[in-house]
Amino acid sequence: MTYPDRIDRQWIASLTDAELQHAESELRARFAEQETLEKQRRGAHYDLLRGPEALTAAWLRWSMVSNATRARGLSVRYRN
């Protein structure tokens, strides 16, 4: 799936339920990868909101889509 530079309500509203679930799963995986790298780098000093821009941007993109997914009453199965 191709994601816009800026995820917004209009883009989210244009997605079908299946597309939204897929986007949520992919964006969560991207965020989790960034978060894992930052946790390895910072250890006990890890703080999401004080992390690098790439980490906070990944979290924001995922959280917006995640909130929309939950608002539609959908669930997502994550890959392990």
HUFEN-V494983 format. One record per residue. N is the residue number from 1. RES is the residue in one small letter. OMEGA is omega as a letter, one per 30 degrees, with the letter a starting at -180 (999 if undefined). Layout:
BEGIN
{{N & RES & OMEGA} {N & RES & OMEGA}}
END
This chain:
BEGIN
{{1 & m & l} {2 & t & a} {3 & y & l} {4 & p & l} {5 & d & l} {6 & r & l} {7 & i & l} {8 & d & a} {9 & r & a} {10 & q & l} {11 & w & l} {12 & i & a} {13 & a & a} {14 & s & a} {15 & l & l} {16 & t & l} {17 & d & a} {18 & a & l} {19 & e & l} {20 & l & l} {21 & q & l} {22 & h & l} {23 & a & a} {24 & e & l} {25 & s & a} {26 & e & a} {27 & l & l} {28 & r & l} {29 & a & l} {30 & r & l} {31 & f & a} {32 & a & l} {33 & e & l} {34 & q & a} {35 & e & l} {36 & t & l} {37 & l & a} {38 & e & l} {39 & k & l} {40 & q & a} {41 & r & a} {42 & r & l} {43 & g & a} {44 & a & a} {45 & h & a} {46 & y & l} {47 & d & a} {48 & l & a} {49 & l & l} {50 & r & a} {51 & g & l} {52 & p & a} {53 & e & a} {54 & a & l} {55 & l & a} {56 & t & l} {57 & a & l} {58 & a & l} {59 & w & a} {60 & l & l} {61 & r & a} {62 & w & a} {63 & s & l} {64 & m & a} {65 & v & l} {66 & s & l} {67 & n & l} {68 & a & l} {69 & t & l} {70 & r & l} {71 & a & l} {72 & r & a} {73 & g & a} {74 & l & l} {75 & s & a} {76 & v & l} {77 & r & a} {78 & y & l} {79 & r & l} {80 & n & 999}}
END
